[in-house]
Amino acid sequence: MTRYVIWGAGHRGRILYELLGAERIAAFIDSNPEKTGTLYLNCPVIDYDTYKKAYRSCVIIVSIVFGGGVTERLEQDNLFYFHVERCPPEFMGYGLNTARHALKKWELPAADDVVLYGGTLYTVLIYEELQKRGCRNLSVCLPGAMREKERKLFSEAFPDIRTIRLCEIRSQRILLTEKTRDSEAECNDHIVTDIADWTKYVPEYHNPEIEKLKNRFKGKRCFIVATGPSLTYDDLARLHDNHEFCISINSIFTCFSETKWRPDCYVIVDADGISMWKEEFCKLEEIPYKFIADSQPYFDYTQLDASWHVYHSILDDFSIKNMLFSEDCSRKVYNGSTVVYVCIQLAVYLGFEEIYLLGVDYSYKANGKNHFTKQAEPDEQFDGMNGQNLIQKISYTAFQKAEEYASSHHIKIYNATRRTYLDVFEPADFDSLFSPAEEGENK
């Protein structure tokens, strides 16, 4: 039985520990020296050097957001590893509790002659499960884009798994365990069952209350109000006085004691944010529309009242590399590494055809002020600046996708942020968006 070492002694690591079972986890690696030498979930927390000396026979699973610079180190040292983001998003907690319930009824497709397409942790776990069920002539077809070095390391890590090439697949049934850019084309001539996308098997991900909101604000304009340092209380007062529909995010409630303005819609996606701010956002009774991602398996969603809409959030390697945009937010919304991208998808789904971004500075300073209100600035949250820079890069691609989608669907997105480094959207002068006559009437 293969044993694993999880890189990241945080909530993602805990999810993997629970999914795989305590007997399969030998240790955790963590880059934080304060955790080294302690126990996490009764497992030792070690540093990387200790892994190389004493745990090298165990396969590493990287649980850190977008790799956090860890994957490059492992590749330089010629070490095989799995990245959890190449598994279904449920392996990181997205929709996990809902999926656990639904998949109890899931009969895993099986036959005597099966090929698993993929090279992920999920692939290996499905392989092991089918073996237990007595499946004969079982093999794994590693994706065509996988480098020879990676193929060799996979075979060395799992010598008992029979791997084959695409050209060797004959009449076998293919179970798709990993979506890649070329998977559809590579498997096109075969009978394929996609078990990588769990949305096909979890009908409970569909939220009919969100579906009722589709196109409710057709043709209107809205403001997506982020929390960048360029945002001012005068801006919020302007929005309030002009009765603008506003969508806002995360820690925006930290400004409520200083302004009459309230967003019409509140959105949160980040699992750490849900844990960090749960006491505050659960009190947001005056906001009519509230959307929360199913990203935190250790949060009790049943405590939320009917004004909350739980949506299925998707974050995985495939959706990020292909930057998918959801056209049905009642079933799934793509993360895109930024909650603003989620807000744009929701705004489009609600029917808004003129969308203005405000407070999207698109800048991040280590140990600096990155929000317009006074609050904790956890620089270590994304593994320091390396992780933050990667997230900025991914979010830029997400914004490009949003602009591309909007342009092709006769929707306009403007950036009305006062000081911004984001150059994807057409800029707009915030002050010029309000007619003096209208403002006089509103007063």
C-alpha positions in Angstrom: 0.0 0.0 0.0 1.4 3.3 -1.1 1.9 5.9 1.7 1.9 9.6 1.2 3.4 12.8 2.6 1.1 15.8 2.3 2.8 19.1 1.6 0.8 21.7 3.5 -0.4 21.3 7.1 -3.6 23.3 6.6 -7.3 22.7 5.9 -6.5 21.2 2.4 -4.1 18.8 4.0 -6.7 17.9 6.5 -9.2 17.1 3.7 -6.7 14.8 2.0 -5.9 13.1 5.4 -9.6 12.3 5.9 -10.2 11.2 2.3 -7.2 8.8 2.2 -7.3 7.6 5.8 -4.8 8.0 8.6 -3.0 4.8 7.8 -1.9 6.1 4.4 -0.4 9.4 5.6 3.1 9.2 6.9 3.8 12.9 7.6 3.1 16.5 6.6 5.6 18.9 5.2 5.2 22.6 5.9 7.3 25.6 4.9 6.5 27.3 8.2 9.4 26.6 10.5 7.2 27.1 13.5 5.2 24.0 12.5 8.3 21.8 12.0 8.7 19.2 14.8 5.0 19.5 15.9 2.2 17.1 15.2 -0.8 17.7 12.9 -3.6 15.2 13.0 -1.2 13.0 15.0 1.3 13.0 12.2 4.7 14.5 12.4 5.3 17.8 10.6 8.7 17.8 8.9 10.7 20.0 6.7 11.7 19.2 3.1 15.2 18.0 4.0 13.8 15.5 6.5 11.6 14.2 3.8 14.5 13.6 1.5 16.4 11.8 4.2 13.8 9.7 5.9 10.5 9.7 3.9 11.6 9.5 0.3 9.7 6.2 -0.3 6.5 8.1 0.3 4.8 10.0 -2.6 4.3 13.7 -2.0 0.8 15.3 -2.5 1.1 19.1 -2.9 -2.0 20.7 -1.3 -0.8 24.4 -1.5 -2.8 26.9 -3.6 -1.4 26.7 -7.2 1.7 24.9 -6.0 3.1 27.8 -4.0 6.5 27.4 -5.6 6.8 23.9 -4.2 6.3 22.0 -7.4 9.3 23.7 -9.0 11.6 22.5 -6.2 10.3 18.9 -6.5 10.9 18.9 -10.3 14.4 20.3 -9.9 15.1 17.4 -7.5 13.6 14.9 -9.9 11.0 13.8 -7.3 7.6 12.4 -8.3 4.6 14.2 -6.8 0.8 14.6 -7.1 -0.8 18.0 -7.1 -4.3 17.9 -5.6 -5.5 20.6 -8.1 -5.3 18.0 -10.9 -8.0 15.9 -9.0 -11.7 16.8 -9.0 -12.3 20.0 -7.0 -14.0 18.0 -4.2 -10.5 16.8 -3.2 -9.9 20.4 -2.0 -13.2 20.6 -0.3 -15.4 22.2 -3.0 -18.8 20.6 -2.6 -17.2 17.8 -0.7 -20.0 17.3 1.9 -22.7 17.4 -0.7 -20.7 15.0 -2.9 -20.1 12.6 0.0 -23.8 12.2 0.5 -24.7 11.9 -3.2 -21.8 9.5 -4.1 -22.9 6.9 -1.6 -25.4 6.0 -4.3 -22.8 6.3 -7.1 -22.1 2.9 -8.8 -18.6 3.3 -10.2 -18.6 2.2 -13.8 -16.6 -1.0 -14.1 -15.9 -3.8 -16.5 -13.4 -6.6 -17.0 -11.4 -4.6 -19.6 -10.9 -1.0 -18.4 -8.4 1.8 -19.2 -8.2 4.7 -16.8 -7.1 7.9 -18.7 -5.1 10.2 -16.4 -2.1 10.4 -14.2 -3.3 11.9 -10.9 -3.9 10.8 -7.4 -7.5 10.3 -8.3 -6.5 8.0 -11.1 -4.5 5.9 -8.7 -7.3 5.7 -6.1 -9.8 4.7 -8.8 -7.4 2.0 -10.0 -7.1 0.7 -6.4 -10.8 0.6 -6.0 -11.4 -1.3 -9.2 -8.8 -3.8 -8.2 -10.6 -4.4 -4.9 -13.8 -5.0 -6.9 -12.0 -7.7 -8.9 -11.7 -5.8 -12.2 -9.4 -7.7 -14.6 -7.1 -6.4 -17.3 -7.0 -3.0 -15.7 -4.5 -0.4 -17.0 -3.7 3.3 -17.0 -3.2 5.5 -20.1 -1.1 8.4 -19.1 -2.1 11.6 -21.0 -0.2 12.2 -24.3 1.1 15.6 -23.1 2.8 14.0 -20.1 6.6 14.2 -20.5 8.7 11.1 -20.7 10.4 12.1 -17.4 7.1 12.2 -15.6 6.0 8.9 -17.1 9.2 7.3 -15.9 8.7 8.7 -12.4 5.1 7.6 -12.3 6.0 4.0 -13.2 8.8 4.0 -10.6 6.4 5.3 -7.9 3.7 2.8 -8.8 5.5 -0.3 -10.3 2.4 -2.5 -9.9 0.2 -0.3 -12.1 0.2 -1.3 -15.7 0.6 1.7 -18.0 -0.1 1.8 -21.7 0.1 4.2 -24.6 -2.9 5.6 -26.5 -2.0 3.5 -29.5 -2.3 0.3 -27.4 -5.9 1.0 -26.5 -8.2 -1.3 -28.5 -11.8 -2.0 -27.6 -11.4 -1.3 -23.9 -13.7 1.0 -22.1 -12.1 4.3 -21.0 -12.8 5.9 -17.6 -11.7 9.5 -17.8 -10.1 10.4 -14.5 -8.3 13.5 -15.6 -9.4 16.3 -18.0 -6.6 17.7 -20.0 -6.5 20.1 -23.0 -6.2 17.1 -25.3 -8.2 14.4 -23.5 -11.4 14.8 -25.6 -9.4 14.4 -28.9 -7.2 11.6 -27.6 -10.2 9.5 -26.4 -12.5 10.4 -29.3 -12.5 7.0 -31.0 -13.4 5.1 -27.8 -16.3 4.6 -25.4 -15.6 7.1 -22.7 -17.2 7.6 -19.3 -16.2 10.9 -17.7 -15.8 10.3 -13.9 -13.5 13.4 -13.5 -16.4 15.8 -13.5 -18.5 15.0 -10.4 -21.1 17.6 -11.3 -22.6 14.8 -13.5 -23.2 12.6 -10.5 -24.2 15.2 -7.8 -27.6 16.7 -8.7 -27.7 18.5 -5.4 -25.1 20.9 -6.7 -28.0 22.6 -8.6 -29.5 25.4 -6.6 -33.1 26.2 -7.9 -33.2 29.4 -5.8 -30.3 30.7 -7.8 -31.9 29.6 -11.0 -35.0 31.8 -10.1 -32.7 34.8 -10.2 -31.5 34.4 -13.8 -31.9 37.6 -15.8 -33.8 39.3 -12.9 -31.9 42.5 -13.7 -31.8 42.1 -17.5 -30.4 45.2 -19.2 -29.5 47.1 -16.0 -26.1 48.3 -14.7 -24.3 47.3 -11.6 -21.1 48.0 -9.6 -18.8 45.3 -8.4 -17.2 46.9 -5.3 -13.9 45.3 -4.3 -11.9 46.3 -1.2 -8.7 47.8 -2.7 -7.1 50.8 -1.0 -8.2 53.3 -3.7 -11.9 52.9 -2.6 -13.2 55.7 -0.5 -16.2 56.3 1.7 -17.2 59.2 -0.6 -17.4 56.6 -3.4 -19.7 54.4 -1.3 -21.9 57.4 -0.4 -22.2 58.3 -4.1 -23.4 54.8 -4.8 -25.8 54.9 -1.9 -27.3 58.3 -2.9 -27.8 57.2 -6.4 -29.4 53.9 -5.5 -26.9 51.9 -7.6 -27.1 48.1 -7.5 -23.8 46.9 -5.9 -22.2 43.5 -5.6 -19.5 43.3 -2.9 -17.2 40.8 -1.4 -15.2 39.3 1.5 -14.4 41.8 4.3 -16.5 44.7 3.0 -18.5 44.6 6.2 -15.5 46.2 8.0 -16.7 49.5 6.6 -20.3 49.3 7.6 -19.9 51.3 10.9 -18.7 54.3 8.9 -21.2 54.4 6.0 -24.9 54.1 5.3 -24.1 52.3 2.1 -24.8 48.6 1.9 -24.3 46.3 -1.1 -27.4 44.6 -2.6 -25.4 41.4 -3.1 -22.6 39.9 -1.1 -20.3 37.2 -2.4 -17.7 35.0 -0.7 -15.7 32.1 -2.2 -12.5 31.5 -0.3 -12.5 28.7 2.2 -10.2 30.4 4.6 -12.3 33.6 4.4 -15.4 31.6 5.3 -13.7 30.3 8.4 -12.2 33.7 9.2 -15.3 35.9 8.7 -18.1 33.5 9.6 -19.1 35.4 12.7 -19.4 38.7 10.8 -21.0 37.7 7.5 -23.6 35.6 9.3 -25.0 38.9 10.7 -25.5 40.5 7.3 -29.3 40.6 7.5 -29.8 43.8 5.6 -28.3 42.5 2.3 -31.0 40.9 0.2 -28.8 38.6 -2.0 -26.0 36.7 -0.5 -23.9 34.1 -2.3 -21.5 31.7 -0.6 -19.3 29.0 -2.2 -19.5 25.4 -1.0 -15.7 25.5 -0.6 -15.4 25.0 3.2 -16.3 21.5 4.3 -15.9 22.4 8.0 -18.5 25.2 7.9 -22.1 24.5 8.8 -24.1 25.8 5.9 -27.4 24.8 7.6 -27.1 27.7 10.0 -27.6 30.2 7.1 -31.1 31.6 6.5 -33.1 31.6 3.2 -31.4 34.8 2.0 -28.2 32.9 1.4 -27.6 31.1 -1.8 -25.0 28.3 -1.7 -23.3 27.8 -5.1 -21.0 25.1 -6.3 -17.5 26.5 -6.8 -15.0 24.9 -9.2 -11.3 25.3 -8.8 -9.0 22.8 -10.5 -6.1 22.7 -12.9 -8.2 22.2 -16.0 -10.6 25.1 -15.4 -7.7 27.4 -14.6 -5.6 26.5 -17.6 -8.6 26.7 -19.9 -10.2 29.6 -17.9 -13.8 28.5 -18.1 -16.7 30.9 -17.6 -20.0 29.6 -16.2 -23.2 30.3 -18.1 -25.3 28.6 -15.4 -24.4 29.8 -11.9 -27.2 27.7 -10.4 -25.0 24.6 -11.1 -21.4 25.8 -10.9 -19.2 28.9 -10.9 -15.6 28.9 -11.8 -13.1 30.3 -9.2 -10.6 32.0 -11.5 -8.4 32.7 -8.5 -10.3 35.9 -7.6 -13.7 36.5 -6.1 -14.2 39.4 -8.6 -14.3 36.8 -11.4 -17.0 35.0 -9.5 -18.9 38.3 -9.2 -18.7 39.0 -12.9 -20.1 35.5 -13.7 -22.9 36.1 -11.2 -23.6 39.6 -12.6 -23.9 38.3 -16.1 -26.2 35.5 -14.9 -28.4 38.0 -13.1 -28.8 39.8 -16.4 -26.7 43.0 -16.0 -25.4 44.3 -19.3 -23.3 47.2 -18.0 -20.8 46.2 -15.2 -18.5 48.6 -13.5 -15.5 47.5 -11.3 -14.6 49.7 -8.4 -11.8 49.2 -5.8 -10.1 46.6 -8.1 -6.6 48.1 -7.7 -5.0 44.9 -8.9 -1.9 45.6 -6.8 -0.4 43.8 -3.8 2.3 45.0 -1.5 4.0 42.7 1.1 3.5 44.1 4.6 1.5 46.9 3.0 -2.0 48.3 3.1 -4.0 46.2 0.6 -7.5 47.1 1.7 -9.3 50.4 2.1 -10.3 49.6 5.7 -8.0 48.7 8.6 -7.8 45.0 8.9 -5.4 42.1 9.2 -3.1 41.7 6.1 -2.1 38.0 6.2 0.9 38.1 3.8 1.7 34.5 4.5 -1.8 33.3 3.4 -0.7 32.6 -0.2 2.9 31.5 0.6 4.2 35.1 0.5 4.8 37.2 -2.6 5.6 34.2 -4.9 2.2 32.8 -4.3 0.5 36.2 -4.5 2.3 37.0 -7.8 1.1 33.7 -9.3 -2.5 34.4 -8.2 -2.3 37.9 -9.8 -1.1 36.3 -13.0 -3.9 33.7 -13.0 -6.5 36.4 -12.2 -5.3 38.5 -15.1 -6.1 35.6 -17.4 -9.5 35.3 -15.7 -10.2 39.0 -16.4 -9.2 38.5 -20.0 -11.7 35.7 -20.3 -14.4 37.8 -18.7 -13.8 40.6 -21.2 -13.8 38.1 -24.1 -17.1 36.6 -22.9 -18.7 39.9 -22.3 -17.7 41.3 -25.7 -19.2 38.3 -27.5 -22.5 38.6 -25.6 -23.1 42.4 -25.9 -22.1 43.1 -22.3 -19.9 46.0 -21.3 -17.4 45.7 -18.4 -15.7 48.9 -17.4 -13.0 49.5 -14.7 -14.0 52.6 -12.7 -11.3 52.0 -10.0 -9.6 55.3 -9.2 -6.1 53.9 -9.1 -5.6 50.5 -10.8 -3.0 48.4 -12.5 -5.6 46.3 -14.3 -5.7 47.2 -18.0 -8.0 44.5 -19.4 -11.3 46.5 -19.3 -12.1 49.9 -20.8 -11.5 52.5 -18.1 -14.3 54.7 -16.8 -14.3 57.9 -14.8 -16.3 57.0 -11.7 -17.3 60.7 -11.1 -18.7 61.1 -14.6 -21.1 58.2 -14.2 -23.7 60.2 -12.2 -25.8 63.0 -13.6 -25.8 66.1 -11.4 -29.5 66.5 -12.0 -30.2 62.9 -10.9 -28.0 63.3 -7.8 -30.0 66.5 -6.9 -33.2 64.6 -7.2 -31.9 61.7 -5.1 -30.9 64.1 -2.3 
